[in-house]
């Protein structure tokens, strides 16, 4: 990807490392979780050294992802507060499909869709973490009814998270120039001015 000294800093090295830690642990958890979800996926346990090791590693990897995600929430929650212009953006989001970007409300560092996705991810991770802790029978024995309910919540939260991550990846690929922000930490000025004009003006000091 071609870069310029005039590119704008969008993410620090720490923010990018945090993101990729969560992303990598998510992939590991998705593979190991699928291995236990259905016998057809059980061969995936070989990636982790077999069934017993997969069962041991899965919850500990989950702890790493949960802690990494908590750090992301601490970093970004203020930037993802949904405001009036974000609600308007969400109402008009279908117009993006027909390339009517010019009618969309101006957005700050994150648009309404990104903010909605952020809070849906928070809800999914919360369900996944709470249910995972309740299922972790190596540390405590809870009533079997509670464990069974937790298994259901864990599966629902996991598939919700999986779907949201697929949407996140698709949106990043669809919006050209977005991926470089999480790889190099920068975006070009034209991208920033087009997609996030409020953020662009605040960073550059340029007047409307």
MIDOSE-1310 file (N, C-alpha, C; in nm, 2 decimals, decimal comma, always signed):
residues 208
xxxx	+0,08/-0,12/+0,00/+0,00/+0,00/+0,00/+0,09/+0,13/+0,00; +0,06/+0,22/-0,09/+0,14/+0,34/-0,10/+0,11/+0,43/+0,01; +0,21/+0,48/+0,08/+0,19/+0,57/+0,19/+0,26/+0,70/+0,16; +0,21/+0,81/+0,23/+0,27/+0,94/+0,21/+0,30/+1,00/+0,35
xxxx	+0,40/+1,09/+0,35/+0,43/+1,16/+0,48/+0,31/+1,24/+0,53; +0,22/+1,27/+0,44/+0,10/+1,35/+0,48/-0,02/+1,27/+0,53; +0,00/+1,14/+0,53/-0,11/+1,05/+0,58/-0,14/+1,09/+0,73; -0,26/+1,06/+0,77/-0,30/+1,09/+0,90/-0,30/+0,97/+0,99
xxxx	-0,25/+0,99/+1,11/-0,24/+0,88/+1,21/-0,38/+0,85/+1,26; -0,43/+0,72/+1,25/-0,56/+0,68/+1,29/-0,55/+0,59/+1,42; -0,45/+0,51/+1,42/-0,43/+0,42/+1,53/-0,29/+0,41/+1,58; -0,26/+0,41/+1,71/-0,13/+0,39/+1,76/-0,09/+0,25/+1,75
xxxx	+0,04/+0,22/+1,77/+0,09/+0,09/+1,77/+0,03/+0,00/+1,88; +0,00/+0,06/+1,99/-0,06/-0,01/+2,10/-0,20/-0,05/+2,07; -0,28/+0,04/+2,00/-0,41/+0,01/+1,96/-0,42/-0,10/+1,86; -0,32/-0,09/+1,77/-0,32/-0,20/+1,66/-0,28/-0,33/+1,72
xxxx	-0,19/-0,34/+1,82/-0,15/-0,46/+1,88/-0,27/-0,52/+1,96; -0,34/-0,43/+2,03/-0,46/-0,47/+2,10/-0,56/-0,54/+2,01; -0,59/-0,47/+1,90/-0,68/-0,53/+1,80/-0,64/-0,66/+1,75; -0,51/-0,68/+1,71/-0,47/-0,80/+1,65/-0,46/-0,92/+1,75
xxxx	-0,44/-0,88/+1,88/-0,44/-0,98/+1,99/-0,58/-1,04/+2,00; -0,68/-0,95/+2,00/-0,82/-1,00/+2,00/-0,86/-1,08/+1,88; -0,81/-1,03/+1,76/-0,84/-1,10/+1,64/-0,78/-1,24/+1,63; -0,66/-1,25/+1,67/-0,59/-1,38/+1,67/-0,65/-1,48/+1,77
xxxx	-0,68/-1,43/+1,89/-0,74/-1,52/+1,99/-0,88/-1,56/+1,95; -0,95/-1,47/+1,88/-1,09/-1,50/+1,83/-1,08/-1,62/+1,73; -0,98/-1,61/+1,64/-0,97/-1,72/+1,54/-0,94/-1,86/+1,61; -0,85/-1,85/+1,71/-0,82/-1,97/+1,78/-0,94/-2,03/+1,86
xxxx	-1,02/-1,94/+1,92/-1,14/-1,98/+1,99/-1,25/-2,03/+1,90; -1,26/-1,97/+1,78/-1,36/-2,01/+1,68/-1,33/-2,16/+1,63; -1,20/-2,18/+1,61/-1,16/-2,32/+1,56/-1,18/-2,42/+1,67; -1,13/-2,39/+1,79/-1,14/-2,49/+1,90/-1,29/-2,50/+1,94
xxxx	-1,37/-2,39/+1,94/-1,51/-2,40/+1,98/-1,59/-2,49/+1,88; -1,56/-2,47/+1,75/-1,63/-2,55/+1,65/-1,60/-2,70/+1,66; -1,47/-2,73/+1,71/-1,43/-2,87/+1,73/-1,52/-2,94/+1,83; -1,57/-2,86/+1,93/-1,66/-2,92/+2,03/-1,81/-2,91/+2,00
xxxx	-1,84/-2,82/+1,90/-1,98/-2,79/+1,87/-2,04/-2,91/+1,79; -1,96/-2,97/+1,70/-2,02/-3,08/+1,62/-1,91/-3,18/+1,59; -1,94/-3,31/+1,59/-1,84/-3,41/+1,56/-1,77/-3,39/+1,43; -1,84/-3,33/+1,33/-1,78/-3,31/+1,20/-1,65/-3,22/+1,21
xxxx	-1,65/-3,13/+1,31/-1,54/-3,04/+1,32/-1,43/-3,09/+1,42; -1,46/-3,20/+1,48/-1,36/-3,25/+1,58/-1,22/-3,26/+1,53; -1,19/-3,30/+1,41/-1,05/-3,30/+1,36/-0,98/-3,17/+1,38; -1,05/-3,06/+1,40/-0,98/-2,93/+1,43/-0,90/-2,93/+1,56
xxxx	-0,93/-3,03/+1,64/-0,86/-3,04/+1,77/-0,71/-3,07/+1,75; -0,68/-3,13/+1,63/-0,54/-3,16/+1,60/-0,45/-3,04/+1,59; -0,52/-2,92/+1,56/-0,44/-2,80/+1,56/-0,39/-2,76/+1,69; -0,45/-2,81/+1,80/-0,42/-2,78/+1,93/-0,35/-2,89/+2,01
xxxx	-0,32/-3,00/+1,94/-0,26/-3,11/+2,01/-0,35/-3,22/+2,05; -0,47/-3,22/+2,00/-0,57/-3,33/+2,03/-0,68/-3,27/+2,12; -0,78/-3,36/+2,14/-0,90/-3,32/+2,22/-0,87/-3,27/+2,36; -0,80/-3,35/+2,45/-0,77/-3,30/+2,58/-0,71/-3,16/+2,59
xxxx	-0,60/-3,14/+2,50/-0,53/-3,02/+2,50/-0,63/-2,90/+2,45; -0,71/-2,93/+2,36/-0,81/-2,83/+2,31/-0,90/-2,79/+2,42; -0,95/-2,89/+2,50/-1,04/-2,86/+2,61/-0,97/-2,78/+2,71; -0,84/-2,80/+2,74/-0,77/-2,73/+2,84/-0,74/-2,58/+2,79
xxxx	-0,69/-2,57/+2,66/-0,65/-2,44/+2,61/-0,76/-2,34/+2,58; -0,88/-2,40/+2,54/-0,99/-2,31/+2,50/-1,03/-2,21/+2,60; -1,05/-2,24/+2,72/-1,10/-2,14/+2,82/-0,99/-2,04/+2,86; -0,86/-2,08/+2,85/-0,75/-1,99/+2,89/-0,73/-1,89/+2,77
xxxx	-0,74/-1,94/+2,65/-0,74/-1,85/+2,53/-0,85/-1,75/+2,54; -0,97/-1,80/+2,59/-1,08/-1,71/+2,61/-1,06/-1,60/+2,71; -0,98/-1,63/+2,82/-0,95/-1,53/+2,92/-0,86/-1,42/+2,85; -0,77/-1,46/+2,77/-0,68/-1,37/+2,70/-0,76/-1,28/+2,61
xxxx	-0,86/-1,34/+2,53/-0,94/-1,25/+2,44/-1,03/-1,16/+2,52; -1,09/-1,21/+2,63/-1,17/-1,12/+2,71/-1,10/-1,00/+2,77; -0,98/-1,03/+2,82/-0,90/-0,92/+2,88/-0,86/-0,82/+2,77; -0,82/-0,87/+2,65/-0,78/-0,79/+2,54/-0,90/-0,70/+2,50
xxxx	-1,02/-0,76/+2,50/-1,14/-0,69/+2,46/-1,18/-0,58/+2,56; -1,16/-0,61/+2,69/-1,19/-0,51/+2,79/-1,10/-0,39/+2,77; -0,97/-0,42/+2,74/-0,88/-0,31/+2,71/-0,92/-0,23/+2,59; -0,98/-0,29/+2,49/-1,03/-0,22/+2,37/-1,15/-0,13/+2,41
xxxx	-1,24/-0,19/+2,49/-1,35/-0,11/+2,54/-1,31/+0,01/+2,61; -1,21/+0,00/+2,70/-1,15/+0,11/+2,78/-1,10/+0,22/+2,68; -1,03/+0,17/+2,58/-0,97/+0,26/+2,48/-1,07/+0,34/+2,40; -1,18/+0,27/+2,36/-1,26/+0,32/+2,25/-1,41/+0,35/+2,29
xxxx	-1,45/+0,33/+2,41/-1,60/+0,34/+2,43/-1,65/+0,48/+2,42; -1,56/+0,58/+2,46/-1,61/+0,72/+2,44/-1,63/+0,76/+2,30; -1,54/+0,70/+2,21/-1,55/+0,74/+2,07/-1,67/+0,67/+2,00; -1,74/+0,57/+2,07/-1,85/+0,50/+2,02/-1,98/+0,53/+2,08
xxxx	-1,99/+0,64/+2,15/-2,12/+0,69/+2,20/-2,20/+0,73/+2,09; -2,32/+0,67/+2,08/-2,41/+0,70/+1,97/-2,49/+0,83/+1,99; -2,47/+0,92/+1,89/-2,53/+1,05/+1,90/-2,63/+1,07/+1,79; -2,70/+1,19/+1,79/-2,81/+1,21/+1,69/-2,77/+1,19/+1,55
xxxx	-2,65/+1,24/+1,51/-2,60/+1,22/+1,37/-2,58/+1,08/+1,34; -2,54/+1,00/+1,44/-2,52/+0,85/+1,42/-2,65/+0,78/+1,39; -2,76/+0,82/+1,47/-2,89/+0,76/+1,45/-2,94/+0,80/+1,31; -2,91/+0,92/+1,27/-2,95/+0,96/+1,13/-2,88/+0,88/+1,03
xxxx	-2,75/+0,86/+1,05/-2,67/+0,78/+0,96/-2,72/+0,64/+0,94; -2,76/+0,58/+1,06/-2,82/+0,44/+1,05/-2,95/+0,44/+0,98; -3,03/+0,54/+0,99/-3,16/+0,55/+0,92/-3,13/+0,55/+0,77; -3,03/+0,62/+0,73/-3,00/+0,64/+0,58/-2,90/+0,54/+0,53
xxxx	-2,85/+0,45/+0,61/-2,75/+0,35/+0,57/-2,78/+0,28/+0,44; -2,90/+0,24/+0,41/-2,93/+0,17/+0,29/-2,89/+0,25/+0,16; -2,88/+0,38/+0,17/-2,85/+0,46/+0,06/-2,70/+0,44/+0,02; -2,62/+0,39/+0,11/-2,48/+0,36/+0,08/-2,47/+0,25/-0,03
xxxx	-2,57/+0,16/-0,02/-2,57/+0,05/-0,12/-2,59/+0,10/-0,26; -2,66/+0,21/-0,27/-2,69/+0,27/-0,41/-2,59/+0,38/-0,44; -2,48/+0,39/-0,36/-2,38/+0,48/-0,38/-2,42/+0,63/-0,36; -2,51/+0,65/-0,27/-2,56/+0,79/-0,24/-2,49/+0,84/-0,12
xxxx	-2,36/+0,83/-0,12/-2,28/+0,87/+0,00/-2,30/+1,02/+0,03; -2,32/+1,10/-0,07/-2,33/+1,25/-0,06/-2,45/+1,29/+0,03; -2,55/+1,20/+0,05/-2,66/+1,24/+0,13/-2,65/+1,20/+0,28; -2,54/+1,13/+0,31/-2,52/+1,08/+0,45/-2,47/+1,19/+0,54
xxxx	-2,52/+1,19/+0,67/-2,47/+1,29/+0,76/-2,32/+1,27/+0,78; -2,25/+1,39/+0,81/-2,11/+1,38/+0,83/-2,08/+1,31/+0,96; -1,97/+1,23/+0,96/-1,93/+1,15/+1,07/-1,80/+1,18/+1,13; -1,79/+1,15/+1,26/-1,66/+1,17/+1,33/-1,57/+1,05/+1,31
xxxx	-1,49/+1,01/+1,40/-1,39/+0,91/+1,38/-1,46/+0,78/+1,34; -1,58/+0,75/+1,40/-1,65/+0,63/+1,36/-1,79/+0,67/+1,32; -1,84/+0,60/+1,22/-1,98/+0,63/+1,18/-2,08/+0,55/+1,26; -2,21/+0,57/+1,23/-2,31/+0,51/+1,31/-2,31/+0,36/+1,30
xxxx	-2,28/+0,30/+1,18/-2,27/+0,16/+1,17/-2,16/+0,10/+1,25; -2,04/+0,16/+1,25/-1,93/+0,11/+1,33/-1,96/+0,12/+1,48; -2,03/+0,22/+1,52/-2,07/+0,24/+1,67/-2,17/+0,13/+1,71; -2,27/+0,11/+1,62/-2,37/+0,00/+1,65/-2,30/-0,13/+1,66
xxxx	-2,21/-0,16/+1,57/-2,13/-0,28/+1,57/-2,05/-0,30/+1,70; -1,99/-0,19/+1,74/-1,91/-0,19/+1,86/-1,99/-0,24/+1,98; -2,11/-0,18/+2,00/-2,19/-0,22/+2,11/-2,25/-0,36/+2,10; -2,28/-0,40/+1,98/-2,33/-0,54/+1,96/-2,21/-0,64/+1,99
xxxx	-2,09/-0,60/+1,96/-1,98/-0,69/+1,99/-1,96/-0,69/+2,15; -1,98/-0,58/+2,21/-1,97/-0,58/+2,36/-2,07/-0,67/+2,42; -2,20/-0,67/+2,37/-2,30/-0,75/+2,42/-2,27/-0,90/+2,40; -2,22/-0,93/+2,28/-2,19/-1,07/+2,25/-2,07/-1,12/+2,34
xxxx	-1,97/-1,04/+2,35/-1,86/-1,08/+2,44/-1,90/-1,09/+2,58; -1,99/-1,01/+2,63/-2,03/-1,02/+2,77/-2,10/-1,15/+2,79; -2,19/-1,19/+2,69/-2,26/-1,32/+2,70/-2,17/-1,43/+2,69; -2,07/-1,42/+2,61/-1,97/-1,53/+2,59/-1,88/-1,55/+2,71
xxxx	-1,84/-1,44/+2,77/-1,75/-1,44/+2,89/-1,82/-1,49/+3,01; -1,94/-1,44/+3,04/-2,02/-1,48/+3,16/-2,05/-1,63/+3,15; -2,10/-1,67/+3,03/-2,14/-1,82/+3,01/-2,02/-1,91/+3,02; -1,91/-1,86/+2,96/-1,78/-1,94/+2,96/-1,73/-1,96/+3,10
xxxx	-1,74/-1,86/+3,19/-1,69/-1,87/+3,33/-1,78/-1,97/+3,40; -1,91/-1,96/+3,38/-2,01/-2,05/+3,45/-1,99/-2,20/+3,40; -1,94/-2,21/+3,28/-1,92/-2,35/+3,23/-1,79/-2,41/+3,27; -1,70/-2,33/+3,32/-1,56/-2,37/+3,35/-1,56/-2,46/+3,47
xxxx	-1,59/-2,59/+3,45/-1,61/-2,68/+3,57/-1,48/-2,72/+3,63; -1,37/-2,69/+3,57/-1,24/-2,72/+3,63/-1,22/-2,64/+3,76; -1,29/-2,53/+3,77/-1,27/-2,44/+3,89/-1,38/-2,45/+3,99; -1,50/-2,49/+3,95/-1,62/-2,50/+4,04/-1,73/-2,59/+3,98
xxxx	-1,81/-2,64/+4,07/-1,92/-2,72/+4,03/-2,05/-2,65/+4,06; -2,12/-2,60/+3,96/-2,24/-2,53/+3,97/-2,36/-2,63/+3,94; -2,48/-2,59/+3,98/-2,60/-2,68/+3,94/-2,60/-2,71/+3,79; -2,63/-2,83/+3,76/-2,63/-2,87/+3,62/-2,72/-2,79/+3,53
xxxx	-2,84/-2,75/+3,59/-2,93/-2,67/+3,51/-2,87/-2,53/+3,47; -2,79/-2,47/+3,56/-2,72/-2,35/+3,53/-2,62/-2,37/+3,42; -2,54/-2,48/+3,43/-2,44/-2,51/+3,33/-2,50/-2,53/+3,20; -2,61/-2,60/+3,19/-2,68/-2,63/+3,06/-2,73/-2,49/+3,00
xxxx	-2,78/-2,41/+3,08/-2,83/-2,28/+3,03/-2,71/-2,20/+2,98; -2,60/-2,21/+3,05/-2,48/-2,14/+3,01/-2,42/-2,19/+2,88; -2,44/-2,32/+2,85/-2,39/-2,38/+2,73/-2,47/-2,32/+2,61; -2,60/-2,31/+2,63/-2,69/-2,25/+2,53/-2,65/-2,10/+2,50
xxxx	-2,64/-2,03/+2,61/-2,60/-1,88/+2,60/-2,46/-1,87/+2,53; -2,37/-1,96/+2,56/-2,24/-1,96/+2,51/-2,24/-1,98/+2,35; -2,32/-2,08/+2,31/-2,33/-2,11/+2,17/-2,40/-1,99/+2,09; -2,51/-1,94/+2,15/-2,58/-1,82/+2,09/-2,48/-1,70/+2,08
xxxx	-2,41/-1,67/+2,18/-2,32/-1,56/+2,19/-2,21/-1,58/+2,09; -2,16/-1,70/+2,08/-2,05/-1,73/+1,99/-2,09/-1,71/+1,85; -2,20/-1,76/+1,81/-2,25/-1,75/+1,67/-2,28/-1,60/+1,64; -2,34/-1,53/+1,73/-2,36/-1,39/+1,71/-2,23/-1,31/+1,69
xxxx	-2,13/-1,34/+1,77/-2,00/-1,28/+1,76/-1,94/-1,31/+1,63; -1,95/-1,44/+1,59/-1,89/-1,48/+1,46/-1,95/-1,41/+1,34; -2,09/-1,39/+1,35/-2,16/-1,32/+1,24/-2,11/-1,17/+1,24; -2,10/-1,11/+1,36/-2,06/-0,97/+1,36/-1,92/-0,95/+1,31
xxxx	-1,83/-1,04/+1,34/-1,69/-1,03/+1,30/-1,68/-1,05/+1,14; -1,76/-1,14/+1,09/-1,77/-1,15/+0,94/-1,82/-1,02/+0,88; -1,92/-0,95/+0,94/-1,97/-0,82/+0,89/-1,86/-0,72/+0,90; -1,79/-0,72/+1,01/-1,68/-0,63/+1,04/-1,57/-0,64/+0,93
xxxx	-1,53/-0,76/+0,90/-1,43/-0,79/+0,79/-1,48/-0,75/+0,66; -1,61/-0,78/+0,63/-1,66/-0,74/+0,50/-1,66/-0,59/+0,48; -1,71/-0,52/+0,58/-1,71/-0,37/+0,57/-1,57/-0,31/+0,56; -1,47/-0,37/+0,62/-1,34/-0,32/+0,61/-1,28/-0,34/+0,47
xxxx	-1,32/-0,45/+0,41/-1,27/-0,48/+0,27/-1,35/-0,40/+0,17; -1,48/-0,38/+0,19/-1,57/-0,31/+0,10/-1,53/-0,16/+0,10; -1,49/-0,10/+0,21/-1,45/+0,04/+0,22/-1,30/+0,05/+0,20; -1,27/+0,07/+0,07/-1,13/+0,07/+0,04/-1,05/+0,17/+0,12
xxxx	-0,93/+0,13/+0,16/-0,84/+0,21/+0,24/-0,85/+0,20/+0,39; -0,95/+0,11/+0,43/-0,98/+0,09/+0,57/-0,87/+0,00/+0,63; -0,84/-0,11/+0,56/-0,75/-0,21/+0,62/-0,61/-0,15/+0,66; -0,57/-0,06/+0,57/-0,43/+0,00/+0,60/-0,43/+0,07/+0,74
xxxx	-0,54/+0,11/+0,79/-0,54/+0,18/+0,92/-0,50/+0,09/+1,03; -0,54/-0,04/+1,02/-0,51/-0,13/+1,12/-0,38/-0,21/+1,09; -0,32/-0,19/+0,98/-0,20/-0,25/+0,94/-0,08/-0,15/+0,97; -0,10/-0,03/+0,91/+0,01/+0,07/+0,93/-0,03/+0,18/+1,03
xxxx	-0,15/+0,19/+1,06/-0,19/+0,29/+1,16/-0,23/+0,42/+1,10; -0,22/+0,43/+0,96/-0,25/+0,56/+0,90/-0,35/+0,55/+0,79; -0,41/+0,66/+0,75/-0,50/+0,67/+0,63/-0,46/+0,79/+0,55; -0,50/+0,79/+0,42/-0,47/+0,91/+0,35/-0,57/+1,01/+0,37
xxxx	-0,54/+1,13/+0,34/-0,62/+1,25/+0,37/-0,76/+1,24/+0,29; -0,75/+1,20/+0,16/-0,87/+1,19/+0,08/-0,97/+1,09/+0,15; -0,92/+0,98/+0,19/-1,01/+0,88/+0,26/-1,07/+0,94/+0,38; -0,99/+1,00/+0,47/-1,04/+1,06/+0,59/-1,15/+1,17/+0,56
xxxx	-1,12/+1,26/+0,47/-1,21/+1,37/+0,44/-1,34/+1,32/+0,38; -1,34/+1,21/+0,30/-1,46/+1,15/+0,24/-1,54/+1,07/+0,34; -1,48/+0,99/+0,42/-1,56/+0,90/+0,51/-1,58/+0,96/+0,65; -1,49/+1,04/+0,70/-1,50/+1,09/+0,84/-1,46/+1,24/+0,84
xxxx	-1,54/+1,32/+0,78/-1,50/+1,46/+0,76/-1,49/+1,54/+0,90; -1,57/+1,51/+0,99/-1,56/+1,58/+1,12/-1,43/+1,54/+1,19; -1,39/+1,42/+1,19/-1,26/+1,37/+1,24/-1,15/+1,44/+1,16; -1,16/+1,44/+1,03/-1,06/+1,50/+0,95/-1,03/+1,64/+0,98
xxxx	-1,14/+1,72/+1,00/-1,12/+1,86/+1,03/-1,06/+1,88/+1,16; -1,10/+1,80/+1,26/-1,04/+1,81/+1,39/-0,89/+1,78/+1,39; -0,85/+1,68/+1,32/-0,71/+1,63/+1,32/-0,63/+1,73/+1,24; -0,68/+1,78/+1,13/-0,60/+1,87/+1,04/-0,61/+2,02/+1,08
xxxx	-0,72/+2,06/+1,15/-0,74/+2,20/+1,18/-0,80/+2,27/+1,06; -0,84/+2,19/+0,95/-0,90/+2,25/+0,83/-1,04/+2,30/+0,86; -1,08/+2,41/+0,81/-1,22/+2,46/+0,83/-1,31/+2,40/+0,73; -1,44/+2,39/+0,77/-1,54/+2,33/+0,68/-1,55/+2,41/+0,55
